[in-house]
Amino acid sequence: MIGGRRGRRELRFVGQLTMIVGAFVAYMAVRGVANDAPSNAMSNAHDLLGLEQVLGLDVERRAQQFALDRPPLIEFFNVVYAWTYWPLLIGTFVYTWIRRRDLFVVYRNAIFLSGALGLVVFVFFPVAPPRFLDGFVDTIDAADRSYVIAHPSLILNRFAALPSFHVGWVTLACVVIAMTITHRPTRALLAVPPTLMTTAVVVTGNHFIIDAIAGIALSLLGLVGAHRRKQPAGVAPSQQRRLLSPALPPDHLEGSGETTAAR
């Protein structure tokens, strides 16, 4: 009986993993549609930079130069940009599958929803990253082994800087993890990865500040949409808030958790 239940859990995990990998492959394929619009992407990048100047957000050049003048600092942010994103996203999938199966579903759907919205922007409003503009530097050199992780040529869309899901999905992962934690100082520490990633995408010349803001906004919008989709009709608001409360005991997973994973 126990062996059969464990086998069903493993099959469900494989099914979920297949769904997520398939969605990411489709996401990367559609994301590449904007790759044939370099002139539009460059024009849109200049427009965004002009908007930032009006709003007083154009800190990218100064931030990058500050880091370039301090080589250990730029090396640190190169590592953050190249090596934080995928481990954190995948780790959050594994963590929520083990600890909070209901949040696994919400996290998965939030990425799907925000990714779909992002694809619309990529196709209809392609934006070149700052590193393509005069006055900026691509700090992750092609000779660096980090380049393969940060700028994989097979799936890279060079003109999909807006929104920045490097920032948005890292923020989403940390918000979801925070929902499982009751210890406030530990929850506060989860603000560190999004802060570091926001700084990293700017100083490496990969995104504008507006890209990061848009990435966070779309990711949290996806989280709200995923949460609402999760609620059955007729459930009171006080009961709905229970999903977003932290630290349900692991024993909860054996019951409702496994059924929610299949939805």
N, C-alpha and C positions, 0 to 999 in steps of 0.2 A: 504493500500500500504506500509506504513512504517512498520506496524507489520509484513507483509509478508517478507519484506527485512531483518528485524531483525531476523526472524525465519530462513531464508536461511543462514545468517551469523552464527547463532548458530549451525546449522547443519554442516556447513563447518568446524567450530571450532571442533566439536565433531569428525568429520571425520579425521581431521588432528591429533587430540589427539590420536585417535585409531591407526592411522598409526605410530605415534612416539612411543607409548607404545609397539605396536607389534614389531617394529624394535628393541627396547631395549631388549625385551624378547628374540628375536632371537639372538641378539648380545651376551647376557649373556649365552644363551644355547651353542652357538658355542664356546664362550670363554672358556667354561669348558672342551673342548676337550683336552687341554694341561695339565689337572690336573693329568694325569696318567704318567707324565714324570719327576718325582722328581730328578732323577740322572742327566738327561740332563739339567734340570733347574738350579741345583746347579753348575754344571760344567760351564754352560754359564755365571752364575753370577760371578764366579771367573775369567772367561776370561774378562768380562766387567770391573771388578775391576782392573785387570792387565792393560787393555787398558787405564783406567783412570789414573793409576800411570804413564804410559808413557807420557800421555798428560798433566799431572799435574792437573788433575781434581778430584783427590781422596781426597775430603775434608769431606766426609760423617762422618767418625769416629770423627774427631775433632769438626765438627759442632754439632754432637749429644752429645758429651761429654760436650761441652760448655753449651748446654741447660740443660743437666742432672744435672750439678752443680748448676743450678738456677731453682729450682722446679716451681716457678710461670711461668717461660718462657716455660718450657716443657708443662705445663698445657694449656697455651695459644695456642701453636701450635697443641696440641691434639684437641682442640676445632676447630681451623681453618681447620684441616684435616677432621675431622668428620662432621662438620656442615656447611661448606661453599659450597661444591661441588654441591650437589643436589639443594639447594635453588637457587643458582646462575644460574644453567642450566635451571631449570624450570622457574625461574623469567624472564630470557631472552626470552624464548619462549612466555610467556604472554606479555611481554613488546613490542616485535617486532610485535606480532599479533595486538596489539592495535594501535601502533604508526607507524610502517612501515611494512605493509604486504609483500612487496617485499623482505625485509631483513629477514622476518620470513622464507620465502622459501629458501633463500640463506643459512641461518643459519642451517635450518633443513637438507638441502642437504649436507652441509659441514660436519655435524656430521655423516651423513650416509656414505659419501665417506671416511672420515678419519677412521671411525669405521671399515669399510670393509678392509681397508689397515692394520689396527691394528690387525684384526683377523688373517690375513695371518702370521704376525709376531708371534702372540701368539701360533699358531699351529706349525709353523716350527722352531721357535727359542724361546722356553719357557725360562723365566728367573726368578729365585727366588729373592725375595726382600732381601735387606740387613739384615733385622731382622732375617733371617734364618742363617746368617753367624756368625762365631765366632767374638767376639769383638763388636757386635751390640746388641741393646736392642729394644724390641717391647714396645714402650712407652704407647701404648693404651692397657692397661691391660684388660683381658677378664672379669674382675669383674666390669669394668667401664661401665656405661650405654652407653657411646659413642661407645663402641665396636660393638654394634648391627648395628649402622649406618655405621661405618668405615669398618667393616669386616663382612658383612652379610653372614652367612654360606650357605644359600640356593643358592646364586648367586656368591659367591666368588670363583675365580680361584687363588689359592695361588701362581701359577707360571706364572703370566702374568704381570710382573713388567715393561717390555719393550714393547711398549712405555707407558709413564705415561699420561693417558688421564685426570687424576686429574689435572695435570698442563696444558695439551694441550687444553682441552675443557673449562677450566676456562679462559685461554688466548683467545680462540676463542670467547667466550661469551663477553668478555670485548672489543675485537676488533669490534665486531658487534654493541655493544651498542655505542661505540665511533663514529660509522658512523652516528649516529642520533644526535650528539651533535656538536654545533659550538663553544661553549665556551671553549677555549683552556685549562685554568686551570682545568676545570671539566674533560676534556678528559684526561689530564695528571694524574688525580687521579685514572683513570682506570688501570694504571700500578700497583697499589697497590695489588689487589687480586691475580694476577699471581705471583707477587714477594713473597707474604705471602705463597701462596700454594707451590711454589717451595721450600721455606725454610721448610715448614711443612712436605712435603713428605720426605725430607732428614733427619731432626732431629727426626722424628718419626720412622725412620728405614724402611720406606715403598718403597723407590725408590732411585736409584743412580742418579747422575747428568745427566748422559747420557740418562737415561729413560726420564727425564724431557725435555731435548733437543729434543729427538726423538718425544715426545708427541706434543711439540709445532710445530715442523717441519711438522708432518703429519696433524695436525689440520689446519695449514695455507695452506698446499697443498690442503686439502679438500675445504677450502674457495675459493682458486683460481679456482679449478675445478668446484665448484658450481656456481661461478660467470660467468665463461665461458659458462657453460651449459645454463645459464639464458639468454644469448645474442642471439637474432635472427640473422640469416645469413644476411650479407650485411650491418650491422649497423656499422657506422663509429666509430673509437676508441674514439673520443671525446664524442660521444653519449653513448658509453659503460661505460665510466668513471662516468657518471651521477648516476649510481646505487650505486657506492661507495662514493658519496658525501653525507655529513651529512645534517640532518635537513630538509627533505622534509616536507611540512606542512601536518598536519593530514587530511586536506580535500582531499589530494591525495588518501587516502585509499578508499573513497567511489567509485572511478572509477576503476583505474587500479589495486589497491591493492587486491580487492576481486577476480579478475580474476586470478591473479598470484598465489593465495593461492591454487587454484585447480589444478595447473600444476604438 
